[in-house]
């Protein structure tokens, strides 16, 4: 009886999960950074430096290195969920405008897609927003200029500096999200948030829900620095680079993995994570993080490496 009471108490207090935790997003960003050419890295550093929360990222990372700041920036769309400067546009009134930000909405619908049994999208905007943000960041096609040109790298094609500095962290974040299988989830269980589980492999959190379990697989949310680099290097040495594909392919890959991400061992009273499932889940999570990192890096290098080359030669 005490076990059942403790389970009910936990779920009364627990909040819905968000995405890969901060470790998953930082690992994805670190792997992506390794795929970038030096000009693209310089462009991204310059763009991020204009974001209103840049100083906070530097403080949390304890570093001004481009890769460390980029990794921290990739967690920003989750950080604003608990930031009182921002609001949930589905149920709250807008908060006051902030300098350098196009809006202060949390955009929770951007993080996921829910599909029904036929594969039809029922809710969420994850794939749409990746496409939109990519288009916003991609340089516009225009006739070659004559003579020396300004070396501004970021907002020249759109003329919207604030939108560019916000779009980059969002894109880095959402490319990781679309590779988390439960972010392309089953309509009705909120991406596994409504699936309660028992996890004997986690003494700190033995009772949670399936989404929390998957989000925490990459490591502790405080993972940074040399340990982050060591784990990212191990992952890229273990798993081969993926084909690049399209946003639709990334989405469909995650959706197809749903048959493997729900535990099939019934416990008392909850579905239970066993050793075989734990090993399989870790392998899937690691592989998806590597896939996301390579794909994000190639995507950004195609944008910013190309832009720098065209605008400075």
Buried (B, 14 or more C-beta within 10 A) or exposed (E): EEEEEEBEEBEEEBEEBBBBBBBBBBBBBBBBBBBBBEBBBBBBBBBBBBBBBBEBBBEBBEBEEBBBBBBBBBBBBBBBBEEEEBBEBEEEEEBEEBEBBEBBBBBBBBBBBBBEEEEEBEEBBBBBBBBBBBEBBBBEEEEEEEEEEEEEBBBBBBEBBBBBBBBBBBBBBBBBBBBBBBBBBBBEBBBBBEBBBBBEEBEEEBBBBBBBBBBBBBBEBEBBBEEBBEBBEEBBEEBEBBEEEEBEEBBBBBBEBBEEBBBEEEBEEBBBBBEEBBEBBEBBBBBBBBBBBBBBBBBBBBBBBBBBEBBEE
